[in-house]
């Protein structure tokens, strides 16, 4: 079966709604990044507060696609086409999870993190495989290969479109398939439940055959009853984007206004359940829209105007906030300024970003991140900040021990939450009566 590995350029970041609740997320405990020591490279563990810093791995090869599990116990990374996992809570050797297909490494060498997804519980890792989706269990040290089901021996073969996505708060994942071994084919979505060990749901996404799925993204609401799929597909020489929204319980395709030209999917609002996306209405300028399917009167709510080169860097359901970069004019021409916008689109300026401005590391819930920027136009060296996605909790500049992050690629750094520790029961001493 041919491997149809596609990257997801449609969306910047969609965190897990089950973990990223509307409340405040605890501050992460450490940052893990790719460091250099002499001729060797490896993973460096750096505590954000009090705590020791040490090397997790040392090798002559360069690790990449670094990310932490949701429970903060493991860190996964790619090294020379192989996916490894290193435990953070105890010492030990790295654990080999899977060997990636050669075609995937050649096409997306610097974007492999988009194809490796850790489950919301932190126990499973979804990996691409030429025959399907491979899921590795970090607890039992066993792997499971998930293949698309066939009804009979003469059934047509299908291609798996990577990567697979986890449902929020469940040990279930969704992946897309395209009918036929090659050429045009219809697109379907399938849901596999690890607890039951079988496919529990499938539904058509695009019934009209397309030549290729260039990229796609999926977002579930908090209750896992609705899913939004944004697909960038190619049919002949034309490329276009389709936004499909389905209700899975019961199954029903939800329609959007035809005049909308969707550009990017951002996710679901955790409180109202509305879907948030960037689109154009007719020939007008692109805006951020919020569309409701739950209220009696369906309406298209405009929550943001994106003009003069403004761009949505990411929407964070946990904070109900969007980050927007706006280009500066005048003396700071060529630089960008960072804004935050709430659901009601009340803008507030955060910091000015220089040309090196970018998010360096993000936690699994996408509620905290480390970014580097310049506070003035004349800044020649980037400054590191630790901040929440809504702009609250902007801390002081990170101290000198984090300066290595100024040159680390975003795919080579991650924020790790503090692992949950078992509370020891205090033995109450009985007072002896005299």
C-alpha positions as CSV (number, residue, x, y, z in Angstrom):
1,X,0.0,0.0,0.0
2,X,1.5,3.4,-1.0
3,X,2.2,5.9,1.7
4,X,0.2,9.1,1.3
5,X,1.9,11.3,3.9
6,X,0.8,14.8,3.8
7,X,1.7,17.8,6.0
8,X,-0.9,20.0,7.5
9,X,-0.4,23.6,6.5
10,X,-4.0,24.6,7.0
11,X,-3.8,25.2,10.7
12,X,-1.0,26.5,12.9
13,X,-2.0,24.9,16.2
14,X,-5.1,23.2,17.6
15,X,-4.6,22.1,21.2
16,X,-6.6,19.4,23.0
17,X,-9.9,20.9,24.3
18,X,-10.2,18.3,27.0
19,X,-6.9,19.2,28.6
20,X,-7.0,22.9,27.8
21,X,-10.0,23.9,29.8
22,X,-11.2,27.4,30.1
23,X,-9.5,27.6,33.5
24,X,-5.9,28.4,34.1
25,X,-3.3,25.8,33.1
26,X,-0.5,25.2,35.6
27,X,2.8,26.6,34.7
28,X,5.1,24.1,33.0
29,X,8.0,22.7,34.9
30,X,10.9,22.5,32.4
31,X,11.9,23.0,28.9
32,X,13.7,20.3,26.8
33,X,15.7,21.4,23.8
34,X,18.4,20.3,21.4
35,X,21.8,21.5,22.7
36,X,25.4,21.2,21.6
37,X,28.3,20.2,23.8
38,X,31.6,20.0,21.9
39,X,31.1,17.9,18.8
40,X,28.1,16.0,20.1
41,X,24.5,17.0,20.3
42,X,21.7,15.9,22.6
43,X,18.6,16.8,24.6
44,X,19.1,19.2,27.4
45,X,16.6,19.3,30.3
46,X,16.3,22.8,31.9
47,X,14.0,23.4,34.8
48,X,12.0,26.7,34.7
49,X,12.2,27.2,38.4
50,X,14.3,25.5,41.1
51,X,15.7,22.3,40.0
52,X,18.7,20.7,38.4
53,X,19.6,20.8,34.7
54,X,21.1,17.8,32.9
55,X,21.6,16.1,29.6
56,X,19.0,13.5,28.6
57,X,20.9,12.1,25.6
58,X,24.3,12.6,23.9
59,X,24.9,11.5,20.4
60,X,26.7,12.6,17.2
61,X,23.4,12.8,15.4
62,X,21.0,15.7,15.5
63,X,17.6,15.1,17.2
64,X,14.5,16.9,16.0
65,X,10.7,16.9,16.4
66,X,11.0,17.2,20.2
67,X,7.7,17.1,22.2
68,X,6.6,16.1,25.6
69,X,3.7,13.9,26.6
70,X,0.7,15.4,28.4
71,X,1.6,13.8,31.7
72,X,5.1,15.1,31.6
73,X,6.7,11.7,32.0
74,X,8.1,11.1,28.5
75,X,9.7,13.2,25.7
76,X,9.6,11.9,22.2
77,X,12.0,12.9,19.4
78,X,13.2,11.8,16.0
79,X,16.8,10.9,15.3
80,X,18.1,9.6,11.9
81,X,14.6,8.6,10.8
82,X,13.8,6.8,14.0
83,X,11.3,7.8,16.7
84,X,12.6,7.6,20.3
85,X,11.1,8.1,23.7
86,X,13.1,9.1,26.8
87,X,11.6,9.0,30.3
88,X,11.9,12.2,32.4
89,X,11.0,10.8,35.8
90,X,13.8,8.2,36.1
91,X,17.0,7.3,34.5
92,X,17.3,4.8,31.7
93,X,18.1,4.3,28.0
94,X,15.9,5.8,25.3
95,X,13.1,3.6,24.0
96,X,12.9,2.9,20.2
97,X,9.2,3.4,19.1
98,X,9.2,3.2,15.3
99,X,11.2,3.7,12.1
100,X,9.7,6.3,9.9
101,X,9.2,5.7,6.2
102,X,12.0,7.0,4.0
103,X,9.7,8.9,1.8
104,X,8.3,10.8,4.8
105,X,11.8,11.8,6.0
106,X,12.8,13.0,2.5
107,X,9.8,15.2,1.9
108,X,9.2,16.6,5.4
109,X,12.6,16.4,7.1
110,X,12.2,19.7,9.1
111,X,8.5,19.2,9.8
112,X,8.3,15.7,11.2
113,X,6.7,16.8,14.5
114,X,3.5,17.4,12.6
115,X,3.2,13.6,12.0
116,X,3.9,12.4,15.6
117,X,1.0,12.9,18.0
118,X,0.9,12.0,21.7
119,X,-2.4,11.0,23.2
120,X,-4.2,13.2,25.7
121,X,-3.5,10.7,28.5
122,X,0.2,10.7,27.6
123,X,0.3,6.9,27.3
124,X,0.1,6.3,23.5
125,X,1.9,7.8,20.5
126,X,0.4,7.8,17.0
127,X,3.0,7.2,14.3
128,X,2.8,7.1,10.4
129,X,3.3,3.7,8.8
130,X,3.2,2.6,5.1
131,X,0.3,0.2,5.8
132,X,-1.7,2.3,8.2
133,X,-1.4,4.0,11.6
134,X,0.9,2.6,14.3
135,X,0.2,3.3,17.9
136,X,2.8,2.6,20.5
137,X,1.9,2.1,24.2
138,X,4.5,3.6,26.5
139,X,3.2,1.6,29.4
140,X,3.2,-1.9,28.0
141,X,6.0,-1.3,25.5
142,X,3.9,-2.8,22.7
143,X,2.8,-1.4,19.3
144,X,-0.5,-1.8,17.4
145,X,-0.9,-1.4,13.6
146,X,-4.3,0.0,12.6
147,X,-5.3,-0.8,9.1
148,X,-8.4,0.4,7.2
149,X,-11.1,-2.3,7.4
150,X,-12.2,-4.2,4.2
151,X,-15.6,-5.8,3.7
152,X,-14.4,-8.7,1.5
153,X,-11.4,-10.0,-0.3
154,X,-12.3,-8.2,-3.5
155,X,-12.5,-4.8,-1.8
156,X,-10.6,-1.9,-3.3
157,X,-7.5,-0.8,-1.5
158,X,-7.3,2.5,0.2
159,X,-4.5,4.9,1.0
160,X,-4.0,6.3,4.5
161,X,-3.5,10.1,4.7
162,X,-1.2,11.0,7.6
163,X,-1.2,12.2,10.3
164,X,-3.8,10.7,12.6
165,X,-5.5,12.9,15.3
166,X,-6.6,12.1,18.8
167,X,-10.1,12.8,20.1
168,X,-10.0,15.1,23.1
169,X,-9.9,13.2,26.4
170,X,-10.2,9.8,24.8
171,X,-7.9,7.0,23.7
172,X,-9.5,7.1,20.2
173,X,-8.0,8.6,17.0
174,X,-9.3,9.7,13.7
175,X,-7.5,9.3,10.3
176,X,-8.4,9.9,6.7
177,X,-8.3,7.4,3.8
178,X,-8.5,7.9,0.0
179,X,-10.0,5.2,-2.2
180,X,-7.7,3.5,-4.7
181,X,-4.0,2.7,-4.8
182,X,-3.3,5.7,-6.9
183,X,-5.0,8.4,-8.8
184,X,-8.2,10.3,-7.9
185,X,-10.4,9.0,-5.1
186,X,-13.0,9.9,-2.5
187,X,-12.0,10.8,1.1
188,X,-13.4,9.1,4.1
189,X,-12.8,9.5,7.9
190,X,-12.4,6.6,10.3
191,X,-12.4,6.5,14.1
192,X,-10.5,3.7,16.0
193,X,-11.1,3.1,19.7
194,X,-8.1,1.6,21.5
195,X,-10.1,0.4,24.4
196,X,-12.6,-1.6,22.3
197,X,-9.9,-2.5,19.8
198,X,-12.0,-1.8,16.7
199,X,-13.3,0.9,14.4
200,X,-16.3,2.6,15.9
201,X,-17.2,5.2,13.3
202,X,-16.6,6.1,9.7
203,X,-18.2,8.7,7.5
204,X,-17.6,10.3,4.0
205,X,-15.8,13.6,3.9
206,X,-15.5,14.3,0.1
207,X,-17.6,12.1,-2.1
208,X,-16.3,13.8,-5.3
209,X,-12.9,12.2,-6.2
210,X,-9.8,14.4,-5.8
211,X,-6.3,13.8,-7.1
212,X,-4.4,14.6,-3.9
213,X,-4.9,15.9,-0.3
214,X,-2.1,18.4,0.1
215,X,-2.9,19.1,3.8
216,X,-5.6,18.8,6.3
217,X,-6.5,19.5,9.9
218,X,-9.1,18.3,12.3
219,X,-10.6,19.9,15.4
220,X,-13.1,18.3,17.8
221,X,-15.4,20.1,20.2
222,X,-15.1,19.4,24.0
223,X,-17.8,16.7,24.0
224,X,-16.3,14.9,20.9
225,X,-19.7,15.1,19.2
226,X,-18.7,17.4,16.4
227,X,-15.6,17.5,14.2
228,X,-14.4,20.1,11.7
229,X,-12.1,19.1,8.9
230,X,-10.3,21.6,6.8
231,X,-8.8,20.1,3.7
232,X,-6.4,21.6,1.1
233,X,-7.0,19.4,-2.0
234,X,-5.8,19.3,-5.6
235,X,-8.1,18.4,-8.5
236,X,-6.2,18.7,-11.8
237,X,-4.3,22.0,-11.8
238,X,-6.7,23.7,-9.3
239,X,-6.1,23.8,-5.6
240,X,-8.8,24.8,-3.1
241,X,-9.7,24.5,0.6
242,X,-12.9,22.8,1.9
243,X,-14.2,23.1,5.4
244,X,-16.4,20.2,6.4
245,X,-18.3,20.0,9.7
246,X,-20.0,16.8,10.9
247,X,-22.1,15.8,13.8
248,X,-21.1,12.3,14.7
249,X,-23.8,11.5,17.3
250,X,-26.1,11.4,15.4
251,X,-24.3,11.6,12.1
252,X,-25.2,14.7,10.0
253,X,-23.2,17.1,7.8
254,X,-23.6,20.7,9.0
255,X,-23.7,23.3,6.3
256,X,-22.0,26.7,6.2
257,X,-23.1,29.7,4.0
258,X,-22.0,29.1,0.4
259,X,-20.4,32.6,0.0
260,X,-17.7,31.8,2.6
261,X,-14.2,31.1,1.3
262,X,-12.5,29.4,4.2
263,X,-8.8,29.9,4.6
264,X,-7.9,28.4,7.9
265,X,-9.6,26.4,10.7
266,X,-9.0,27.5,14.3
267,X,-11.1,25.2,16.4
268,X,-14.2,25.2,18.6
269,X,-15.1,27.7,21.3
270,X,-15.1,25.7,24.6
271,X,-18.0,27.5,26.1
272,X,-20.4,28.2,23.2
273,X,-19.4,25.3,21.0
274,X,-19.1,27.6,17.9
275,X,-16.6,26.8,15.2
276,X,-14.0,29.6,14.7
277,X,-12.2,30.0,11.3
278,X,-10.7,32.6,9.0
279,X,-12.6,33.2,5.8
280,X,-13.8,35.7,3.2
281,X,-17.4,36.5,2.7
282,X,-17.8,37.1,-1.0
283,X,-15.1,39.5,-2.2
284,X,-14.6,41.2,1.1
285,X,-11.4,41.1,3.2
286,X,-10.6,38.1,5.3
287,X,-12.0,38.1,8.8
288,X,-12.2,35.8,11.8
289,X,-15.7,34.3,12.0
290,X,-17.5,32.3,14.6
291,X,-20.5,30.3,13.4
292,X,-23.1,28.7,15.7
293,X,-25.0,25.5,15.1
294,X,-26.4,25.1,18.6
295,X,-28.5,28.2,18.9
296,X,-32.0,28.4,17.4
297,X,-31.0,31.1,15.0
298,X,-27.8,30.2,13.2
299,X,-25.7,33.2,12.6
300,X,-22.3,34.2,11.3
301,X,-20.6,36.3,13.9
302,X,-17.8,38.5,12.8
303,X,-15.2,38.6,15.7
304,X,-12.2,40.1,13.9
305,X,-11.0,42.1,10.9
306,X,-7.8,41.1,9.3
307,X,-6.6,44.0,7.2
308,X,-3.3,45.7,6.3
309,X,-1.4,42.4,6.3
310,X,-2.6,41.1,9.6
311,X,-2.3,37.3,10.2
312,X,-3.7,35.0,12.8
313,X,-0.8,33.1,14.4
314,X,-3.0,30.8,16.4
315,X,-6.3,30.4,18.2
316,X,-6.2,28.9,21.7
317,X,-9.5,27.4,22.9
318,X,-8.2,27.1,26.4
319,X,-7.9,30.9,26.7
320,X,-10.5,31.8,24.0
321,X,-7.9,34.0,22.5
322,X,-6.3,34.6,19.1
323,X,-2.8,35.9,18.6
324,X,-2.5,38.3,15.7
325,X,0.7,39.7,14.1
326,X,0.4,43.1,12.5
327,X,3.1,44.7,10.4
328,X,4.5,48.0,11.6
329,X,5.0,51.1,9.5
330,X,7.4,54.0,9.7
331,X,10.7,53.5,11.5
332,X,9.9,49.9,12.4
333,X,8.9,49.0,8.8
334,X,9.5,45.3,8.1
335,X,8.9,44.3,11.8
336,X,5.6,43.0,13.3
337,X,3.7,43.7,16.4
338,X,1.9,41.1,18.5
339,X,-1.8,41.5,19.5
340,X,-4.1,39.4,21.4
341,X,-7.8,39.3,20.6
342,X,-10.6,37.8,22.7
343,X,-13.8,36.2,21.3
344,X,-15.4,39.6,21.4
345,X,-12.3,40.8,19.6
346,X,-11.1,43.3,22.2
347,X,-7.6,43.9,21.0
348,X,-4.6,44.5,23.4
349,X,-1.0,45.0,22.4
350,X,1.5,42.6,23.9
351,X,5.0,43.1,22.5
352,X,6.7,44.2,19.3
353,X,8.2,41.4,17.4
354,X,11.4,41.8,15.4
355,X,12.4,39.8,12.3
356,X,13.5,36.9,14.5
357,X,10.2,36.8,16.3
358,X,8.7,33.3,16.6
359,X,7.3,30.9,19.1
360,X,10.2,28.6,20.3
361,X,8.5,26.1,22.5
362,X,4.9,25.2,23.5
363,X,3.4,22.9,26.1
364,X,1.1,20.0,25.1
365,X,-2.0,22.0,25.9
366,X,-0.8,25.0,23.9
367,X,-1.6,27.3,26.9
368,X,2.0,28.3,27.6
369,X,4.9,29.1,25.3
370,X,8.3,30.6,25.1
371,X,8.8,33.2,22.4
372,X,11.7,35.3,21.3
373,X,11.3,38.9,20.2
374,X,12.7,42.4,20.2
375,X,11.0,45.0,22.3
376,X,12.4,47.9,20.2
377,X,13.3,48.4,16.6
378,X,17.0,48.7,17.4
379,X,17.2,45.4,19.2
380,X,20.0,43.3,17.8
381,X,19.7,40.3,20.1
382,X,16.4,38.5,20.8
383,X,14.8,38.5,24.2
384,X,13.1,35.3,25.6
385,X,9.7,35.4,27.3
386,X,7.5,32.8,29.0
387,X,3.9,33.7,28.6
388,X,0.4,32.3,28.5
389,X,-1.5,32.2,25.2
390,X,-3.9,35.1,26.3
391,X,-1.0,37.4,27.2
392,X,-1.6,37.0,31.0
393,X,1.3,35.9,33.2
394,X,4.0,37.7,31.1
395,X,7.0,37.0,33.2
396,X,10.4,38.7,33.2
397,X,13.0,37.9,30.7
398,X,14.3,34.3,31.1
399,X,17.7,34.3,32.8
400,X,21.0,33.7,31.2
401,X,20.8,29.9,31.6
402,X,18.1,29.9,28.9
403,X,20.1,31.8,26.3
404,X,20.7,28.7,24.2
405,X,17.0,29.0,23.2
406,X,17.8,32.1,21.2
407,X,19.2,30.0,18.4
408,X,17.2,26.8,18.7
409,X,14.7,25.9,16.0
410,X,11.0,25.7,17.1
411,X,10.9,22.0,16.2
412,X,13.8,21.3,18.5
413,X,12.3,22.6,21.8
414,X,9.3,21.9,23.9
415,X,7.8,22.8,27.3
416,X,7.1,19.9,29.6
417,X,4.4,19.9,32.4
418,X,5.3,18.9,35.8
419,X,4.5,15.1,36.3
420,X,1.8,14.3,38.8
421,X,3.3,12.9,42.0
422,X,1.5,10.6,44.4
423,X,0.5,12.1,47.6
424,X,1.9,10.3,50.6
425,X,-0.4,9.7,53.4
426,X,0.8,11.1,56.6
427,X,0.7,8.8,59.5
428,X,-1.0,10.3,62.4
429,X,0.7,9.6,65.6
430,X,-1.6,8.7,68.3
431,X,-1.0,10.6,71.5
432,X,-0.7,8.3,74.4
433,X,-2.7,9.3,77.3
434,X,-0.6,9.6,80.4
